[in-house]
């Protein structure tokens, strides 16, 4: 009788395990289906906006304006949707599986001016990097950001800057006579050594990937449909 009860217990445990596995697979499939469908809606909306704002162009010209890409910005298995208006701006979307909706992390963040060459990220490391400058390059802002609670926040509480001037009169900006050729490194308003400054750098330059997009609208649409959209 003891063996019989053990057999029944084993069978029941196996049955429960199979149900759990089946449920897990269903949830995974549903989540993939969820973000793919949600991103497809965003993709179509972005394309409609593109056509509306560029009515003077032909369809072939428009297809070369926006580029799209699925990237793995943070550590989870749901990719982010990148939209790039070449040489103008970058938008980035993520999908919140608990809320079942898309969240915009970057809303047409501009680049190509103000000393901003573009935005780069570390795949699956939750790290964004970009630089911008003021006063004709005399002040360079070195920016590190990360995703937290479905938004991008700065990685450090105090800004990191490189300054090619000495603010002798404390007016908050460089005067012509204050410009220098040797850079000075700051965290907030405190001057620090270059060695200490470099310790705040997240990751290696070689590991960063530029956020430029790869796919046309049609190619990204096909890609999302493969994921169940």
Residue frames relative to the residue before (quaternion, step in Angstrom):
aa qw qx qy qz dx dy dz
X 1.0000 0.0000 0.0000 0.0000 0.00 0.00 0.00
X 0.6284 0.5361 -0.3410 0.4487 3.59 0.99 -0.73
X 0.6491 0.5068 -0.3200 0.4685 3.59 1.01 -0.83
X 0.6338 0.5425 -0.3242 0.4460 3.55 1.00 -0.84
X 0.6661 0.4843 -0.3060 0.4776 3.60 0.95 -0.85
X 0.6240 0.5380 -0.3374 0.4555 3.61 1.04 -0.74
X 0.6425 0.5300 -0.3144 0.4555 3.58 1.02 -0.88
X 0.6592 0.5015 -0.3083 0.4680 3.54 0.97 -0.91
X 0.6455 0.5255 -0.3200 0.4525 3.57 1.04 -0.82
X 0.6429 0.5200 -0.3151 0.4658 3.56 1.06 -0.85
X 0.6525 0.5181 -0.3142 0.4551 3.57 0.93 -0.92
X 0.6575 0.5074 -0.3095 0.4631 3.53 0.98 -0.88
X 0.6460 0.5230 -0.3192 0.4553 3.58 0.98 -0.82
X 0.6529 0.5092 -0.3104 0.4669 3.57 1.03 -0.86
X 0.6353 0.5363 -0.3234 0.4519 3.54 1.03 -0.82
X 0.6631 0.5007 -0.2975 0.4702 3.55 0.97 -0.92
X 0.6310 0.5380 -0.3261 0.4539 3.56 1.06 -0.81
X 0.6567 0.5103 -0.3055 0.4637 3.57 0.96 -0.89
X 0.6382 0.5231 -0.3220 0.4641 3.57 1.03 -0.82
X 0.6600 0.5150 -0.3019 0.4561 3.56 0.98 -0.89
X 0.6512 0.5102 -0.3093 0.4690 3.55 1.01 -0.88
X 0.6518 0.5133 -0.3091 0.4649 3.53 0.96 -0.86
X 0.6460 0.5150 -0.3105 0.4702 3.54 1.02 -0.83
X 0.6448 0.5299 -0.3165 0.4509 3.57 0.99 -0.86
X 0.6587 0.5021 -0.3063 0.4693 3.56 0.97 -0.89
X 0.6451 0.5229 -0.3245 0.4529 3.55 1.00 -0.79
X 0.6448 0.5184 -0.3175 0.4632 3.56 1.01 -0.86
X 0.6461 0.5198 -0.3184 0.4594 3.57 0.98 -0.88
X 0.6627 0.4987 -0.3058 0.4676 3.57 0.93 -0.89
X 0.6528 0.5176 -0.3124 0.4564 3.55 0.99 -0.86
X 0.6607 0.5062 -0.3213 0.4516 3.57 0.97 -0.84
X 0.6285 0.5175 -0.3324 0.4762 3.59 1.03 -0.77
X 0.6477 0.5174 -0.2985 0.4730 3.52 0.96 -0.96
X 0.6490 0.5543 -0.3100 0.4189 3.58 1.02 -0.85
X 0.7357 0.4120 -0.2611 0.4699 3.58 0.66 -1.01
X 0.6201 0.5492 -0.3526 0.4353 3.59 1.02 -0.68
X 0.6700 0.4834 -0.2936 0.4809 3.58 0.93 -0.89
X 0.6529 0.5183 -0.3142 0.4543 3.57 0.98 -0.84
X 0.6718 0.4866 -0.2991 0.4716 3.57 0.96 -0.84
X 0.5984 0.5601 -0.3664 0.4405 3.58 1.07 -0.63
X 0.6300 0.5223 -0.3300 0.4706 3.59 1.03 -0.74
X 0.6454 0.5090 -0.3127 0.4761 3.57 1.00 -0.85
X 0.6367 0.5482 -0.3147 0.4416 3.55 0.96 -0.92
X 0.6790 0.4821 -0.2880 0.4728 3.58 0.89 -0.93
X 0.6451 0.5164 -0.3224 0.4618 3.57 1.01 -0.79
X 0.6431 0.5140 -0.3188 0.4697 3.57 0.98 -0.84
X 0.6634 0.5077 -0.3074 0.4558 3.58 0.98 -0.80
X 0.6273 0.5230 -0.3353 0.4696 3.59 1.04 -0.73
X 0.6480 0.5128 -0.3093 0.4706 3.57 0.99 -0.86
X 0.6284 0.5478 -0.3200 0.4502 3.54 1.02 -0.86
X 0.6796 0.4823 -0.2882 0.4716 3.57 0.89 -0.92
X 0.6478 0.5261 -0.3172 0.4505 3.56 0.99 -0.82
X 0.7257 0.4425 -0.2424 0.4677 3.57 0.94 -0.90
X 0.7717 0.2837 -0.1470 0.5498 3.58 1.23 -0.37
X 0.0873 0.8489 -0.5138 0.0880 3.55 0.94 0.95
X 0.6217 0.5758 -0.3417 0.4064 3.58 1.18 -0.47
X 0.6588 0.5122 -0.3087 0.4564 3.57 1.26 -0.31
X 0.5041 -0.6076 0.5107 0.3402 3.55 -1.28 0.39
X 0.6870 -0.4843 0.3402 0.4216 3.57 -1.26 0.29
X 0.6587 0.5118 -0.3157 0.4522 3.58 0.98 -0.81
X 0.6400 0.5129 -0.3269 0.4696 3.57 1.06 -0.71
X 0.6495 0.5361 -0.3116 0.4401 3.58 0.96 -0.90
X 0.6367 0.5618 -0.3359 0.4077 3.60 0.97 -0.82
X 0.6868 0.4708 -0.2845 0.4750 3.57 1.19 -0.46
X 0.5520 0.6417 -0.3835 0.3694 3.58 1.26 -0.21
X 0.7858 0.2218 -0.1093 0.5669 3.58 0.76 -1.05
X 0.0938 -0.7643 0.6354 0.0571 3.53 -1.11 0.78
X 0.1977 -0.7950 0.5705 0.0578 3.56 -1.06 0.85
X 0.0491 0.7940 -0.6047 0.0393 3.55 -1.20 0.53
X 0.3069 -0.6890 0.6198 0.2166 3.54 -1.21 0.62
X 0.0012 0.8099 -0.5852 0.0402 3.57 -0.63 1.11
X 0.3444 -0.6980 0.5809 0.2383 3.57 -1.23 0.47
X 0.1572 -0.8374 0.5212 0.0492 3.53 0.03 1.35
X 0.8019 0.1813 -0.0915 0.5618 3.59 0.83 -0.96
X 0.7639 -0.4505 0.2510 0.3879 3.56 -1.29 -0.14
X 0.6055 0.5933 -0.3787 0.3715 3.63 1.12 -0.37
X 0.6007 -0.6040 0.4117 0.3238 3.56 -1.34 0.13
X 0.5723 0.5487 -0.4005 0.4592 3.59 1.24 0.22
X 0.3334 -0.7681 0.5054 0.2085 3.61 -0.56 1.06
X 0.4088 -0.6544 0.5682 0.2861 3.52 -1.34 0.24
X 0.3659 -0.7094 0.5582 0.2265 3.56 -1.20 0.58
X 0.1650 -0.7891 0.5899 0.0472 3.53 -0.71 1.20
X 0.0563 -0.7638 0.6427 0.0173 3.55 -1.00 0.93
X 0.0221 -0.8226 0.5670 -0.0374 3.57 -0.67 1.10
X 0.2017 -0.7151 0.6574 0.1256 3.56 -0.87 1.00
X 0.4483 -0.7578 0.3979 0.2577 3.53 -0.17 1.34
X 0.8602 0.0505 -0.1096 0.4954 3.55 -0.84 1.18
X 0.6863 0.4701 -0.2922 0.4719 3.60 1.22 0.21
X 0.8033 -0.2072 0.1905 0.5249 3.59 0.53 -1.13
X 0.2515 -0.7335 0.6128 0.1524 3.53 -1.40 0.27
X 0.0680 -0.7508 0.6544 0.0577 3.56 -1.09 0.80
X 0.0958 -0.7953 0.5978 0.0305 3.56 -1.10 0.72
X 0.1219 -0.7930 0.5963 0.0269 3.55 -0.89 1.04
X 0.0913 -0.7561 0.6424 0.0855 3.54 -1.20 0.60
X 0.3516 -0.7310 0.5472 0.2063 3.55 -1.24 0.43
X 0.2360 -0.7596 0.5950 0.1150 3.54 -0.87 1.05
X 0.2944 -0.8014 0.4904 0.1749 3.63 -0.26 1.21
X 0.6250 0.5425 -0.3487 0.4399 3.60 1.09 -0.59
X 0.7291 0.3821 -0.2233 0.5220 3.56 0.99 -0.83
X 0.3388 -0.7682 0.4788 0.2565 3.56 1.25 -0.39
X 0.6558 0.4893 -0.3183 0.4787 3.58 1.04 0.74
X 0.5044 -0.6283 0.5073 0.3057 3.52 -1.36 0.34
X 0.1415 -0.7694 0.6191 0.0684 3.55 -1.08 0.82
X 0.3275 -0.7439 0.5497 0.1930 3.58 -0.91 0.93
X 0.2406 -0.7925 0.5514 0.1003 3.56 -0.64 1.18
X 0.7759 0.1127 -0.0429 0.6192 3.56 1.06 -0.81
X 0.1306 -0.8092 0.5718 0.0332 3.56 -0.71 1.09
X 0.7928 -0.3073 0.1437 0.5063 3.55 -0.02 1.36
X 0.0988 0.7970 -0.5806 0.1342 3.55 0.69 1.13
X 0.3568 -0.7871 0.4704 0.1789 3.56 -0.54 1.19
X 0.0279 0.7635 -0.6451 -0.0077 3.53 -1.30 0.43
X 0.6055 0.5588 -0.4155 0.3854 3.56 -1.29 0.20
X 0.7514 0.1993 -0.1587 0.6087 3.58 1.33 0.05
X 0.7746 0.3452 -0.2425 0.4712 3.56 -1.24 0.29
X 0.6508 -0.5440 0.3157 0.4252 3.56 1.12 0.62
X 0.5508 0.5931 -0.3984 0.4313 3.58 1.28 0.24
X 0.2065 -0.8111 0.5406 0.0845 3.57 -0.40 1.26
X 0.7295 -0.3486 0.2392 0.5377 3.59 1.25 -0.24
X 0.4860 -0.6533 0.5086 0.2797 3.52 -1.39 -0.01
X 0.0890 -0.7894 0.6069 0.0249 3.55 -1.04 0.83
X 0.1315 -0.7955 0.5886 0.0583 3.56 -1.19 0.58
X 0.3951 -0.6634 0.5762 0.2680 3.52 -1.33 0.37
X 0.4194 -0.7330 0.4657 0.2643 3.64 -0.43 1.11
X 0.8648 0.0381 -0.0929 0.4920 3.53 -0.93 1.12
X 0.6089 0.5602 -0.3562 0.4343 3.61 1.21 0.33
X 0.3764 -0.7492 0.4729 0.2708 3.60 1.31 0.03
X 0.5463 0.6006 -0.3974 0.4278 3.57 0.84 1.01
X 0.0719 -0.7760 0.6266 -0.0024 3.54 -0.89 1.08
X 0.0540 -0.8038 0.5925 0.0022 3.56 -1.01 0.83
X 0.2063 0.7467 -0.6245 0.0990 3.53 -1.14 0.74
X 0.2448 -0.7441 0.6019 0.1553 3.52 -1.29 0.40
X 0.0436 0.7578 -0.6502 -0.0322 3.53 -1.25 0.46
X 0.2261 -0.8050 0.5406 0.0924 3.57 -1.15 0.50
X 0.2105 -0.7390 0.6273 0.1265 3.50 -1.36 0.41
X 0.8140 0.2716 -0.1961 0.4744 3.55 -1.38 0.26
X 0.6717 -0.5399 0.2893 0.4167 3.54 0.85 1.12
X 0.7473 -0.4154 0.2128 0.4729 3.57 1.04 0.78
X 0.4736 0.6804 -0.4473 0.3357 3.59 1.23 0.03
X 0.7605 0.2108 -0.1331 0.5996 3.58 1.24 -0.48
X 0.0680 -0.8064 0.5872 -0.0139 3.57 -0.60 1.18
X 0.2228 -0.7623 0.5976 0.1101 3.55 -0.83 1.07
X 0.1479 -0.7769 0.6091 0.0595 3.59 -0.78 1.07
X 0.0698 -0.8637 0.4979 -0.0363 3.54 -0.23 1.33
X 0.0492 -0.7566 0.6520 0.0085 3.54 -0.99 0.98
X 0.0024 -0.8087 0.5872 -0.0360 3.58 -0.85 0.98
X 0.1200 -0.7749 0.6166 0.0706 3.54 -1.31 0.38
X 0.4917 -0.6398 0.4981 0.3176 3.55 -1.27 0.37
X 0.1290 0.7662 -0.6212 0.1019 3.53 -0.95 0.97
X 0.8402 -0.0250 -0.0354 0.5406 3.56 -0.79 1.09
X 0.6777 -0.5407 0.2728 0.4171 3.54 0.90 1.05
X 0.6927 0.3524 -0.3323 0.5343 3.57 0.96 0.86
X 0.4609 -0.6639 0.5097 0.2950 3.55 -1.23 0.43
X 0.0287 -0.7865 0.6164 -0.0249 3.55 -0.88 1.02
X 0.5780 -0.5807 0.4363 0.3719 3.56 -1.20 0.44
X 0.5057 -0.6838 0.4475 0.2764 3.53 -0.99 0.89
X 0.7773 0.2538 -0.1369 0.5592 3.57 1.14 -0.58
X 0.5436 -0.6522 0.4316 0.3047 3.55 -1.10 0.73
X 0.7600 0.2669 -0.1576 0.5712 3.58 1.19 -0.53
X 0.5081 -0.6810 0.4302 0.3050 3.60 -0.92 0.86
X 0.3190 -0.7094 0.5975 0.1950 3.51 -1.26 0.60
X 0.0498 0.8118 -0.5776 0.0697 3.58 -0.74 1.04
X 0.2224 -0.7091 0.6495 0.1607 3.50 -1.36 0.48
X 0.0963 -0.8315 0.5471 -0.0008 3.56 -0.66 1.10
X 0.1974 -0.7655 0.6054 0.0918 3.51 -0.98 0.96
X 0.6675 0.4082 -0.3240 0.5318 3.54 0.89 0.97
X 0.2817 -0.7059 0.6193 0.1969 3.53 -1.35 0.32
X 0.2834 -0.7903 0.5236 0.1449 3.57 -0.47 1.21
X 0.1058 -0.8612 0.4962 0.0315 3.54 0.49 1.27
X 0.7581 0.3705 -0.2115 0.4933 3.58 0.99 -0.76
X 0.4083 -0.7642 0.4284 0.2566 3.57 1.34 0.22
X 0.3801 0.7273 -0.4947 0.2860 3.58 0.94 0.85
X 0.5880 -0.6453 0.3366 0.3530 3.57 1.30 0.17
X 0.7771 0.1856 -0.1460 0.5834 3.60 1.22 0.05
X 0.5748 -0.6314 0.3981 0.3355 3.58 -1.17 0.51
X 0.2402 -0.7186 0.6350 0.1505 3.54 -1.01 0.88
X 0.6867 -0.5107 0.3084 0.4153 3.62 -1.10 0.54
X 0.7044 0.4657 -0.2742 0.4602 3.58 0.94 -0.84
X 0.6470 0.5332 -0.3191 0.4420 3.61 1.25 -0.21
X 0.4961 0.6784 -0.4215 0.3406 3.61 1.23 -0.19
X 0.0676 -0.7801 0.6220 0.0051 3.55 -1.10 0.86
X 0.4838 -0.6754 0.4767 0.2874 3.59 -1.24 0.38
X 0.6788 0.4647 -0.2855 0.4918 3.58 1.17 -0.52
X 0.4217 -0.7390 0.4619 0.2504 3.62 -0.67 1.03
X 0.1849 -0.7379 0.6387 0.1160 3.54 -1.26 0.62
X 0.2805 -0.7986 0.5215 0.1073 3.58 -0.87 1.00
X 0.0575 -0.8189 0.5705 -0.0265 3.53 -0.93 1.00
X 0.1189 -0.7021 0.6921 0.1181 3.49 -1.35 0.55
X 0.7656 -0.0151 -0.0610 0.6402 3.52 -0.22 1.28
X 0.7332 -0.3542 0.2820 0.5074 3.58 -0.75 -1.02
X 0.5587 0.6029 -0.3884 0.4164 3.56 1.27 0.22
X 0.3677 -0.7221 0.5476 0.2085 3.55 -0.82 1.05
X 0.0325 -0.7967 0.6031 -0.0222 3.56 -0.90 0.99
X 0.6163 -0.5497 0.4060 0.3913 3.57 -1.26 0.26
X 0.6248 -0.5285 0.4125 0.4003 3.57 -1.24 0.40
X 0.6281 0.5523 -0.3348 0.4341 3.57 1.00 -0.81
X 0.6787 0.4641 -0.2888 0.4905 3.57 0.94 -0.87
X 0.6125 0.5635 -0.3385 0.4391 3.56 1.04 -0.79
X 0.6858 0.4998 -0.2819 0.4477 3.58 0.91 -0.93
X 0.5752 0.5910 -0.3803 0.4186 3.59 1.19 -0.41
X 0.6303 0.5278 -0.3338 0.4613 3.58 1.21 -0.42
X 0.5167 0.6413 -0.4181 0.3835 3.57 1.23 -0.24
X 0.2704 -0.7762 0.5546 0.1295 3.55 -0.85 1.01
X 0.8455 0.0852 -0.0930 0.5188 3.56 -0.64 1.13
X 0.5460 -0.6017 0.4802 0.3304 3.52 -1.40 0.01
X 0.6076 -0.5712 0.4077 0.3719 3.58 -1.08 0.68
X 0.6603 0.5405 -0.3062 0.4219 3.57 0.98 -0.84
X 0.6884 0.4952 -0.2824 0.4485 3.59 1.15 -0.51
X 0.5656 0.6027 -0.3877 0.4082 3.59 1.24 -0.24
X 0.1981 -0.7632 0.6070 0.0992 3.55 -1.16 0.71
X 0.4330 -0.7013 0.5012 0.2634 3.57 -0.85 0.95
X 0.3671 -0.7162 0.5537 0.2137 3.55 -1.04 0.84
X 0.1907 0.8174 -0.5085 0.1921 3.55 0.15 1.34
X 0.4216 -0.7016 0.4758 0.3220 3.60 1.17 -0.43
X 0.2003 -0.8011 0.5579 0.0828 3.56 -1.17 0.64
X 0.7721 0.4028 -0.1832 0.4562 3.56 0.94 -0.92
X 0.4498 -0.6189 0.5635 0.3116 3.51 -1.26 0.51
X 0.7090 -0.4260 0.3298 0.4552 3.57 -1.29 0.12
X 0.6847 0.4990 -0.2970 0.4405 3.60 0.81 -0.99
X 0.6742 0.4937 -0.3019 0.4588 3.58 0.94 -0.85
X 0.6608 0.4871 -0.3179 0.4744 3.59 0.96 -0.77
X 0.6021 0.5548 -0.3538 0.4522 3.58 1.05 -0.68
X 0.6628 0.4871 -0.2987 0.4838 3.59 0.95 -0.86
X 0.6348 0.5415 -0.3282 0.4428 3.57 1.00 -0.82
X 0.6773 0.4868 -0.2929 0.4675 3.60 0.90 -0.91
X 0.6308 0.5330 -0.3390 0.4507 3.57 1.03 -0.68
X 0.6011 0.5499 -0.3500 0.4624 3.58 1.14 -0.58
X 0.6822 0.4562 -0.2744 0.5012 3.57 1.18 -0.57
X 0.6857 -0.5289 0.2736 0.4187 3.58 1.24 0.19
X 0.3963 0.7287 -0.4773 0.2899 3.59 1.23 0.20
